[in-house]
Amino acid sequence: MTDITTAGTFQLGDRKVNRLGYGAMQLAGPGVFGPPRDRDAALAVLRAAVESGVNHIDTSDFYGPHVTNQIIREALYPYRAGLVIVTKVGAVRGADASWLPALSPADLISAVHDNLRNLGLDVLDVVNLRVGGIHGPSEGSIEEQFTALAELQRQGLIRHLGLSNVTAAQIEQGRRIAPVVCVQNHYNLVHRDDDALVDQLAAQGVAYVPFFPLGGFSPLQSDTLSAVAARLGATPMQIALAWLLHRAPNILLIPGTSSVAHLRENLAVADLALSAEVLAELEAIGAEAMA
């Protein structure tokens, strides 16, 4: 069995987490809306993840909505000591499955209480404020929103705060209001807009959690990536995840799946060592994509 601790750990707030975690987004139904096709399979994936050493689960109460958090509670409550559940607020789902911004202080307070109730918790480990739209971050003040969450933190409902889908300027603004323990942005082998930010946050001891680590709704495609994977006896997606682990020590991975077999495949990247030669080949893929 893979020992995911070989991929290393990182200090996330007051907890040390394994760098290979699990993203729960895919536990809901199609389009991250409604119940899963197979609830028993969803429960099994969560339990297998924790049994395999995963102690960092990423979720949100707008997945479903409510569905994913309720499944997490059913599968894992009472929660194992050391398990860190990270959630995010800043959106709601429309009746037509649309994703709608919900960034007023009242919206955020309601979302925090929804997460607490559906996860069965008295305090949330980490709450990320999700800011940007579906096409990525956009500049704008987050003072009102982050101040509202900082007040909930002072009330003892949240241990730590993070930011998602944000710009570097918004991160700095947030840090003037309250400590930021993690940033969750779009980043992968070919989407490298945050290269400088990753390094800056690493120097500051702040976790960087890439979403769409495998390319998003259109999986990464590259002849070079496929060739490297074939040489190393891995899948292209495993190589893409392994590159992220090598990219910076503050990167935490949260690949999601609704399959136990795929979960084990994702966690097996802890065993993948990439040589300097391989890393140079992979870096060239990113350079081509950014050109």
C-alpha positions in Angstrom: 0.0 0.0 0.0 1.2 3.5 -0.8 2.6 5.5 2.1 1.4 9.0 1.2 3.6 10.6 3.9 6.5 10.1 1.5 5.1 13.0 -0.4 5.8 15.1 2.6 3.7 17.2 5.0 2.9 20.9 5.4 1.8 23.1 8.3 -1.7 24.3 7.6 -2.7 26.6 10.4 -2.2 24.7 13.6 -2.3 21.3 11.9 0.3 19.4 10.0 -1.3 17.7 6.9 -0.1 15.3 4.4 0.5 17.0 1.0 -1.7 14.5 -0.7 -5.3 15.2 0.2 -8.8 14.7 -1.3 -11.2 17.0 -3.0 -14.9 16.1 -2.4 -16.4 18.0 -5.2 -17.1 14.9 -7.3 -19.1 13.2 -4.6 -22.3 15.1 -5.6 -24.3 14.3 -8.7 -23.6 15.3 -12.3 -22.6 19.0 -12.5 -21.9 18.9 -8.8 -25.6 19.1 -8.3 -28.0 16.8 -6.5 -27.3 13.4 -5.0 -24.6 11.0 -6.3 -25.5 8.2 -8.6 -24.1 5.8 -6.0 -24.2 7.0 -2.4 -22.5 3.8 -1.1 -19.6 4.3 -3.5 -19.2 7.9 -2.3 -19.1 6.8 1.3 -16.6 4.1 0.4 -14.2 6.6 -1.3 -14.2 8.9 1.7 -13.5 6.0 4.1 -10.8 4.6 1.9 -9.1 8.1 1.6 -8.9 8.4 5.4 -7.8 4.8 5.9 -5.0 5.5 3.3 -3.7 8.4 5.4 -5.5 11.4 3.9 -6.0 14.0 6.6 -6.9 17.0 4.5 -10.4 17.0 2.8 -11.6 19.9 0.7 -15.3 20.5 0.4 -18.0 23.2 0.3 -21.7 23.3 1.3 -22.5 24.6 -2.2 -21.5 21.2 -3.6 -24.9 19.6 -4.1 -25.8 21.9 -2.4 -25.4 20.4 1.0 -25.0 16.9 -0.4 -21.3 16.6 -0.2 -21.0 17.8 3.4 -23.8 15.5 4.5 -22.0 12.5 2.8 -18.7 13.5 4.6 -20.6 13.5 7.9 -22.2 10.2 7.2 -19.0 8.5 6.2 -16.5 9.9 8.7 -18.3 11.3 11.8 -17.1 11.2 14.5 -14.0 12.5 12.8 -10.6 11.0 13.3 -8.2 13.1 15.3 -6.0 15.2 13.1 -8.4 15.2 10.1 -8.6 18.8 8.7 -11.8 19.6 6.7 -11.4 22.7 4.6 -14.5 24.4 3.2 -15.3 27.4 1.1 -18.0 30.1 1.0 -18.9 32.8 -1.5 -21.4 31.1 -3.8 -24.8 29.3 -3.9 -26.5 27.1 -6.4 -29.6 28.1 -8.3 -32.5 25.8 -8.8 -31.3 25.3 -12.3 -27.8 24.2 -11.0 -26.3 27.6 -11.8 -23.4 28.9 -9.7 -24.4 32.3 -8.2 -22.2 34.6 -6.2 -23.2 35.0 -2.5 -20.7 37.4 -1.1 -22.7 39.7 1.2 -21.8 39.4 4.9 -25.2 37.9 5.5 -24.6 35.3 2.8 -21.2 34.4 4.3 -22.6 34.1 7.8 -25.4 31.8 6.6 -22.9 29.7 4.6 -20.6 29.2 7.6 -23.6 28.0 9.7 -24.7 25.7 6.9 -21.2 24.1 6.8 -21.2 23.7 10.5 -24.6 22.1 10.6 -24.1 19.7 7.6 -20.6 18.6 8.7 -21.7 18.2 12.3 -19.0 20.5 13.6 -18.9 23.2 16.3 -15.9 24.9 14.6 -14.6 24.8 11.0 -10.9 24.1 10.6 -10.4 26.3 7.5 -12.8 28.5 5.6 -11.8 29.8 2.2 -13.5 32.9 0.8 -14.1 32.2 -2.9 -14.0 35.5 -4.8 -13.6 35.4 -8.6 -15.9 34.2 -11.3 -15.9 31.1 -13.5 -13.3 32.6 -15.8 -10.8 33.3 -13.0 -10.0 36.0 -10.4 -10.8 39.6 -11.0 -9.5 42.6 -9.1 -11.7 44.3 -6.4 -11.9 44.9 -2.7 -12.5 41.9 -0.4 -12.5 44.0 2.8 -16.2 43.7 3.6 -16.3 39.9 3.0 -13.0 39.0 4.7 -13.8 41.2 7.7 -17.1 39.3 8.1 -15.3 36.0 8.2 -12.6 37.4 10.5 -15.4 38.3 12.9 -16.7 34.7 12.8 -13.2 33.6 13.5 -13.1 35.8 16.6 -16.4 34.3 17.7 -14.7 30.9 17.6 -16.7 29.4 14.7 -13.6 29.3 12.4 -10.0 28.3 13.2 -8.3 29.6 10.1 -9.0 31.6 7.0 -8.0 31.2 3.4 -8.7 32.6 0.0 -9.8 31.1 -3.3 -9.8 32.4 -6.9 -8.0 35.6 -6.0 -5.3 37.9 -7.1 -2.0 38.7 -5.4 -3.4 42.1 -4.4 -6.5 40.6 -2.8 -4.3 38.2 -0.8 -2.3 41.1 0.6 -5.5 43.0 1.4 -6.9 39.9 3.2 -3.7 39.4 5.2 -4.0 43.0 6.5 -7.4 41.9 8.0 -6.6 38.4 9.3 -3.9 35.7 8.8 -4.3 33.7 5.6 -3.2 30.1 5.9 -3.9 28.9 2.3 -4.6 30.1 -1.2 -6.6 28.0 -3.6 -6.3 29.0 -7.3 -6.3 27.5 -10.7 -2.9 26.1 -11.4 -1.4 23.1 -13.2 1.4 22.0 -15.5 0.2 24.2 -18.4 -1.8 26.9 -16.5 1.1 28.8 -14.8 -0.2 32.3 -14.2 0.5 31.9 -10.5 4.2 30.9 -10.8 5.5 33.9 -8.9 2.7 33.7 -6.4 3.4 30.1 -5.6 7.0 31.0 -4.8 6.1 34.1 -2.8 3.6 32.1 -0.6 6.2 29.3 -0.1 8.6 31.9 1.3 5.8 33.1 3.6 4.8 29.6 4.8 1.4 29.8 3.2 -0.1 26.7 1.6 -1.0 26.9 -2.1 -3.8 24.5 -3.1 -4.3 24.2 -6.9 -7.7 23.5 -8.2 -8.1 21.9 -11.6 -4.6 20.3 -11.1 -5.3 18.0 -14.0 -6.5 20.6 -16.4 -10.1 21.0 -15.4 -13.0 19.9 -17.6 -10.6 19.4 -20.5 -7.8 17.0 -19.1 -4.2 17.9 -19.9 -3.1 16.6 -23.4 0.5 16.5 -24.4 2.6 14.0 -26.4 5.6 14.8 -24.1 3.5 14.1 -21.0 2.3 10.8 -22.4 5.8 9.8 -23.3 7.2 10.6 -19.9 4.3 8.7 -18.3 4.9 5.6 -20.5 8.7 5.6 -19.6 7.9 5.8 -15.9 5.1 3.2 -16.0 2.5 5.8 -14.8 -0.5 7.6 -16.3 -0.2 11.1 -17.7 -2.4 12.4 -14.9 -0.2 10.8 -12.2 2.8 12.6 -13.8 0.9 15.9 -13.8 0.2 15.5 -10.1 3.7 14.4 -9.3 5.0 17.5 -11.0 2.9 19.7 -8.7 4.4 17.9 -5.7 7.9 18.7 -7.0 7.0 22.3 -8.0 7.0 23.7 -4.5 6.9 22.4 -0.9 3.8 24.5 0.0 1.6 22.9 -2.7 -1.1 20.7 -1.3 -3.0 18.4 -3.7 -6.7 17.7 -3.5 -7.5 15.6 -6.6 -11.1 14.4 -6.5 -12.8 11.2 -7.6 -15.8 9.1 -6.9 -14.0 5.8 -7.4 -11.8 4.0 -4.9 -9.6 2.6 -7.7 -9.0 6.1 -9.0 -8.4 7.4 -5.5 -5.6 4.8 -5.0 -4.2 5.8 -8.4 -4.1 9.4 -7.3 -2.4 8.6 -4.0 0.2 6.4 -5.7 1.9 9.6 -7.0 3.6 9.7 -3.6 5.8 6.9 -4.9 6.8 8.7 -8.1 10.2 10.3 -8.2 10.9 12.7 -11.0 14.5 13.2 -12.1 15.9 16.5 -13.1 15.8 15.4 -16.7 12.1 14.5 -16.5 11.3 17.8 -14.7 13.0 19.7 -17.5 10.9 17.9 -20.0 7.7 18.8 -18.1 8.7 22.4 -17.6 9.1 22.7 -21.4 5.4 21.7 -21.7 4.4 24.6 -19.5 6.7 27.0 -21.4 5.1 26.0 -24.7 1.6 26.5 -23.3 2.5 30.0 -21.9 4.2 31.1 -25.1 
